[in-house]
Structure formats: structure tokens, C-alpha cells
Amino acid sequence: MKKFDFKLQKLLDIRHSKEEESKLNFSKAQDDKINAENNLDKLNMNYGKYSETRKYGNVVQQKITQFYLNSLATCIDEATAELEKKKIIVEEKRQDLKQKQIDRKTVDILKDKQKTKYTKEINDIEQRNNDEFALYGYIRNAGERG
């Protein structure tokens, strides 16, 4: 008896590998976003810490602290913009992954339907053969009795 042969198996394999690749891309984009968030948090913590210390010390120390705070504020703005870009990239990768999953599942469903149909056909053939054997056995037994 021949086994089930799905004619679109190569397509399914390709779509499966594209989905896996998309998962990796999504995961990397999420990691990048998390790193950007952590960087922004560190900058904000430093800003909070040094904004408290600028009140103390002599005029030169206060001036140096103010320059540092101005630099931190610029870095915070840049980090915020970078984080927004990373969020957009993550969303794009999420949509791409979702589409790749839909593409794979479409072919997967087709394979399942064809396999179910194939199994039903095989079971029907087997049932007909069993019915035939039973009929032959009945005829043979009836012939021996009569």
C-alpha cells in the first residue's frame, strides 16, 4: 500500500523555514528594543541622580554638573527617538511573522485535508476488501453446507 504523498511538501517546508527565520528576526528586534529601553532607563536614572547633586558644591562644580545634565538630556532625547524606531521595527517584524504563520498554516490545513481524504479512501478500500472476503467466505461456507 502506498503512503500519503503531499505534492506541496516542498512549499510547506519553505514556508516553515521562512516562518522560523521570521521568528528569529522578531526575537532579535525585541531584544534590540529591550536594550534601547534599558539604555534609556540608565540615562534617566543618571539624570535624576545628578539633578539632585547639582544643588550642592561650589559654582564650578554646579556648572560642570549642569553641562553634564544638558549632555544627558540630549542623549535621552536621542535614546527616546531610537526606542520609538525600535518599537516600529518590532511591530513590522510582528506583522511579518503573523503573515508567515498564516501562509504556513494555509498549506498545513491543505495538507491535513488531503491526508484526511487519503486516509478515508484507504479505509474505504480496506472496508470493501473486507466485505468481499466476508462475502466469499459466506458463499464458500454456504456451498459446503448445501
Helices and strands as residue ranges (DSSP letters): H 9-53, H 59-145
